[in-house]
């Protein structure tokens, strides 16, 4: 079963945790000094917030899968979306070990497709999402088949 992923950058983590706990009527499933996550079933979403990222507001969206087969299905869709795909592969991000790829929609909104396969003690490295969106916007008109070469932040 696939789950929508939404990640927001926030200014005040504690205040945001209180707000979203009330909004969702659920306690976070993970809380760190700079991060919190709710794995909700109604709606079926992985909702995360973090205070350490420079971008505040919607940082990125994603599709979280539960199996290799589902990951292959979503990766196939990314490749058919006629946009450059950043295949990150195995990575540590948001206190989780995952396999993932990234794409930006025509407006520059970053999307990830990922399979989580373990927990991590560190936040980890994430690609520079602004650079992905900017590169993909430029590549879309000039080199649609070329995957972006983006350095990770962190």
N, C-alpha and C positions, 0 to 999 in steps of 0.2 A: 504494500500500500504506500502510495506516495504522500508526502506531507509538504505543504507550502512552508517555505522558510522566509521570515522577515527579520532583518537586522537593522536596528536603529542606533545611531550615535546619540548620546544624551549628555547634557551638561551636568546634571545632579543625579548620580546613580541612586542614592538612597530615596530621594523624593520620587524618582521614576519607578523604583521597585514598589513603593507604596501605591502609586497610582495604578500600575498595571496589575498588581495583586488584587486591588479592588475591582478594576475593570473586568478581569478574567474570573474573579471569585475563586482564585487558586494561588497557592504559594509557588514561588519559582522552584523548578526542579534542580537548578544549579545557581549558586551565588558565589562569586569571587570578589576580590577587592575592586575590580574594574569591570565586572561583567555579571549579567544575570540572564537566565533562560527559563522559559516555560515551554514544556512539551504538552500542548493542549490537544484534547480529543474533540472538543466542541467549541470553536471550529478546529479542524485537524490542521494544526500549524505548529511549527517550531519558531517561537518568537523570542528573539534575543535582543538585549541592549548592552551597550558598552560605553564607558566614559573615556576610554583612552584614545579613541580614534579622533582624528582631526575633524572629520565631517560629522555634523550634527543633523539629525533628521534621518530619512530613509537612506541607509548606507548601501544596502543591496538586497535583492530578493533571491530566492532559490527554490529548488525542488530537491527535497531529501528523499532518498529511496531506502528500501530495507533489504535489497538483495542485489547481487551482481547482475542478474538478468534485468532487473528494473533499471539499473545504472546503464547497461548497454542500450536499452530501449531509449532512455532519455538522451544519452550521448548521440545516438543515431539521429534524433530529432534536432539536436544542436547543429550537427553537421549539415542537415538539410535546410537550416534556417537562413542560409546564404549570408552569413556573417562570419568573420574570423573567430575561431575558437582558441582559447588559451587552455591547453591541456596541462593542468598543474600536476596531476598524478597524486602520488602519496604525499601527504602534508600534515602538519599540525597547525590547527587554527581553532580559535575559540575554545581552548581547553579540550579539544577532541582530535583524535587521529582519523583522517578521512582520505578518500580518493575523490578528486574533484576536477572539474573543468569549468571554465568561465566563458561567458559571452555577454555582449552588451546589445540591448535592443536599439532600434534606429534613433531613439531619443537619447541614448547614452546611459540608460539604466542598466547597471551591472546585475547579471543573473549568474548563479552558480548551480551546478548539478552535482550532488555528492552522496556518497555512502559513508557513514560513520562506522568505524570499526574498533573504537576504543577511546578511553579517556586519556588526557594528558595533564601534567601538572603545570605547564606553561601555556600562556595564551597562544604563542606560536607566531609564525609569519603568515602574512596575507599578501596577495598581490596588491599593487597600488591600483585601486579601483578607478580612480580618476584617470590614471594613465591608460588603463584598459579602454575606458569609454572614449577618450580622446583619440587613441590610436585606432580603435575600430571605426570611429566616425571618419577619420582620414582614410583608412584602408578601404572602407566600403565603396568609395568612389574611385579609388586609384588602383588597388590591388586586392580584390575581393577574395582571392584564394590564398593569400599569404597570412599565416598565423602570426599574431603579435609576439614580439620578443620583449617581455616586460620583466624588469627586476622586481623582486619582492621587497616590501618595506619591512621595517622591524629592526 
